Amino acid sequence: MPLTQLDAIIVGAGFAGIGAAIQLKRLGFDNFVVLDREDDLGGTWHVNHYPGLTVDVPTTTYSYFFEPNPHWNRLFSTGAEIKQYADNVADKYDVRRHIRFNTTVESARWDEDATLWRVTLADGDTLAARYLITATGFLSQPFTPEIPGIHTFEGKIIHTADWDDDYQPAHRKIGIIGTGATAVQLIPELAKDAAELTVYQRTPIYVVPKVDIKFSARAQRLFVRVPATQRAIRAVTDWLYEFMISVGVLRYVPRVTIAAADLAKMWRFATIRDKALREKLTPDYDFGCKRPTFSNKYYRVFTKPHVILQTSGIDHVEADGIVANDGTKAAIDTLVLATGYDIWEANFPAFEVIGRDGRNLGKWWRDTRFQAYQGVAVPYFPNFLSLASPYAFLGLNFFNSMEYQMRHMDRIFGELKRRGATTFEVTEEANTRYLDRMTELLGDTLFTQGNCASARSYYFNPSGEPTLLRPMSTRNAVREASTYPVSDYRIS
């Protein structure tokens, strides 16, 4: 394929990449590719398939605005169902034929003379396109902790992002590191059959009861015949989440966050009678500083005699077990790493991106501040949109972020078409104004005014700024993406 033949390259075939591809097709582009290092689409919902995997927001809310799914089986659907939804959407909108699987991007460089992006692949091949869109997601680079002695462990090591489906936990002695949202789902599943399960907790997590319901066949038929009924349910779940994130967190009303923390406290008290154990599982930061989660099983599992909660920290790993800081050793044959993802060091950006005048995106972000206009565009990077950028994530529901990003694409590419232009670049002035505004808005949030120091939340960058989040409601973000001044871009 000639280098100049492609209109666009999208990196990542998760929900962001699929959404970007659909938007390009709506805009009349067909000569583009979607590159993904995995062997199938779906992003994190393809990579993750550990036991107990479910979505942690209601699936009535967790879908594209333009493509509701009337066939969800439950309010909190399984990972397999979410993956099937990704497949169905990609097939319906003819995205799959644009995707090249097992293709890893090493770097991208703006060629100013040719006004195009040259993208180098791991196999040495090079592609070129007028536009580059990175949709690599926030949770794409698994984090493996460098614990002393971990490489000497002679048992089985499994990261939750690379789960071994053939692994059977029955009668095993398992150690699991991490108590984030993934671990909350996985730990009860491992505890069902394990001979012994030792959980290494660094930071407790807020857990509230999970009110899950099954959608009957009759309900699904109703959603198909009368789509307004499903949209009404979505409106309710959307409003609840908007209220929680906007009022309790983004506007920081302490009474709301205290009430949410009290709900988790009552849930711990109802399920755990041991006061010392409850204290170990009690966070010392404000509700909302770190992503909370839902579970009816997590707290209860620690009351089982074969489940041990270790909170003193890990000193080192030996060939047959883990030695904690308190000197105790747990003999294990399996080490499970529920240690999440390296968001800031390995993901911003996910590969080297060199823009105009040789500006290195990753270095620039670290030398100045993490920043992106409207959560998608960066000065000195023409014809480039990054859908996993600072200030891109609206909070609890990724699809709400994708909605405003698709609107942003529609506005800028529509303006290019109207003018007969081919190149856009956000101005430094517009970017600076936006960064100043985001900084000011974050000053009124829980993340700045609340007690978040001990949360160790991935919302915060290495400098302590909560720049993963765009501090506004979905409605305002969508409105801004549809109406921002096109003069904020230099178009030629």
JOMO-V856628 format. One record per residue. RES is the residue in one letter. BURIAL is 1 if it has 24 or more other C-alpha atoms within 12 Angstrom, else 0. Layout:
((RES	BURIAL) (RES	BURIAL))
//
This chain:
((M	0) (P	0) (L	0) (T	0) (Q	0) (L	1) (D	1) (A	1) (I	1) (I	1) (V	1) (G	1) (A	1) (G	1) (F	1) (A	1) (G	1) (I	1) (G	1) (A	1) (A	1) (I	1) (Q	1) (L	1) (K	1) (R	0) (L	1) (G	0) (F	1) (D	0) (N	1) (F	1) (V	1) (V	1) (L	1) (D	1) (R	1) (E	1) (D	0) (D	1) (L	1) (G	1) (G	1) (T	1) (W	1) (H	1) (V	1) (N	1) (H	1) (Y	1) (P	1) (G	1) (L	1) (T	1) (V	1) (D	1) (V	1) (P	1) (T	1) (T	1) (T	1) (Y	1) (S	1) (Y	1) (F	1) (F	0) (E	1) (P	1) (N	1) (P	1) (H	1) (W	1) (N	1) (R	1) (L	1) (F	1) (S	1) (T	1) (G	1) (A	1) (E	1) (I	1) (K	1) (Q	0) (Y	1) (A	1) (D	1) (N	1) (V	1) (A	1) (D	0) (K	0) (Y	1) (D	0) (V	1) (R	1) (R	0) (H	1) (I	1) (R	1) (F	1) (N	0) (T	1) (T	1) (V	1) (E	1) (S	1) (A	1) (R	1) (W	1) (D	1) (E	0) (D	0) (A	0) (T	1) (L	1) (W	1) (R	1) (V	1) (T	1) (L	1) (A	0) (D	0) (G	0) (D	0) (T	1) (L	1) (A	1) (A	1) (R	1) (Y	1) (L	1) (I	1) (T	1) (A	1) (T	1) (G	1) (F	1) (L	1) (S	1) (Q	1) (P	1) (F	1) (T	1) (P	0) (E	0) (I	0) (P	0) (G	0) (I	1) (H	0) (T	0) (F	1) (E	0) (G	1) (K	1) (I	1) (I	1) (H	1) (T	1) (A	1) (D	1) (W	1) (D	0) (D	0) (D	0) (Y	0) (Q	0) (P	1) (A	0) (H	0) (R	1) (K	1) (I	1) (G	1) (I	1) (I	1) (G	1) (T	1) (G	1) (A	1) (T	1) (A	1) (V	1) (Q	1) (L	1) (I	1) (P	1) (E	1) (L	1) (A	1) (K	1) (D	0) (A	1) (A	1) (E	1) (L	1) (T	1) (V	1) (Y	1) (Q	1) (R	1) (T	1) (P	1) (I	1) (Y	1) (V	1) (V	1) (P	1) (K	1) (V	0) (D	0) (I	0) (K	0) (F	0) (S	0) (A	0) (R	0) (A	0) (Q	1) (R	0) (L	0) (F	1) (V	0) (R	0) (V	0) (P	0) (A	0) (T	0) (Q	1) (R	1) (A	0) (I	0) (R	1) (A	0) (V	0) (T	1) (D	1) (W	1) (L	0) (Y	1) (E	1) (F	1) (M	1) (I	1) (S	1) (V	1) (G	1) (V	1) (L	1) (R	1) (Y	1) (V	1) (P	1) (R	0) (V	1) (T	1) (I	1) (A	0) (A	1) (A	1) (D	0) (L	0) (A	1) (K	1) (M	0) (W	1) (R	1) (F	0) (A	0) (T	1) (I	1) (R	0) (D	0) (K	0) (A	0) (L	1) (R	1) (E	0) (K	1) (L	1) (T	1) (P	1) (D	1) (Y	1) (D	1) (F	1) (G	1) (C	1) (K	1) (R	1) (P	1) (T	1) (F	1) (S	1) (N	0) (K	1) (Y	1) (Y	1) (R	1) (V	1) (F	1) (T	1) (K	1) (P	0) (H	1) (V	1) (I	1) (L	1) (Q	1) (T	1) (S	0) (G	1) (I	1) (D	1) (H	1) (V	1) (E	1) (A	1) (D	1) (G	1) (I	1) (V	1) (A	1) (N	0) (D	0) (G	0) (T	0) (K	1) (A	1) (A	1) (I	1) (D	1) (T	1) (L	1) (V	1) (L	1) (A	1) (T	1) (G	1) (Y	1) (D	1) (I	1) (W	1) (E	1) (A	0) (N	1) (F	1) (P	1) (A	1) (F	1) (E	1) (V	1) (I	1) (G	1) (R	1) (D	0) (G	0) (R	0) (N	1) (L	1) (G	1) (K	0) (W	1) (W	1) (R	0) (D	0) (T	0) (R	1) (F	1) (Q	1) (A	1) (Y	1) (Q	1) (G	1) (V	1) (A	1) (V	1) (P	1) (Y	1) (F	1) (P	1) (N	1) (F	1) (L	1) (S	1) (L	1) (A	1) (S	1) (P	1) (Y	1) (A	1) (F	1) (L	1) (G	1) (L	1) (N	1) (F	1) (F	1) (N	1) (S	1) (M	1) (E	1) (Y	1) (Q	1) (M	1) (R	1) (H	1) (M	1) (D	1) (R	1) (I	1) (F	1) (G	1) (E	1) (L	0) (K	0) (R	0) (R	0) (G	0) (A	0) (T	1) (T	1) (F	1) (E	1) (V	1) (T	1) (E	0) (E	0) (A	1) (N	1) (T	1) (R	0) (Y	1) (L	1) (D	0) (R	0) (M	1) (T	1) (E	0) (L	1) (L	1) (G	0) (D	1) (T	1) (L	1) (F	1) (T	1) (Q	0) (G	1) (N	1) (C	1) (A	0) (S	0) (A	1) (R	1) (S	1) (Y	1) (Y	1) (F	1) (N	1) (P	0) (S	0) (G	0) (E	1) (P	1) (T	1) (L	1) (L	1) (R	1) (P	1) (M	1) (S	1) (T	1) (R	0) (N	0) (A	1) (V	1) (R	0) (E	1) (A	1) (S	1) (T	0) (Y	1) (P	0) (V	1) (S	0) (D	1) (Y	1) (R	1) (I	1) (S	0))
//
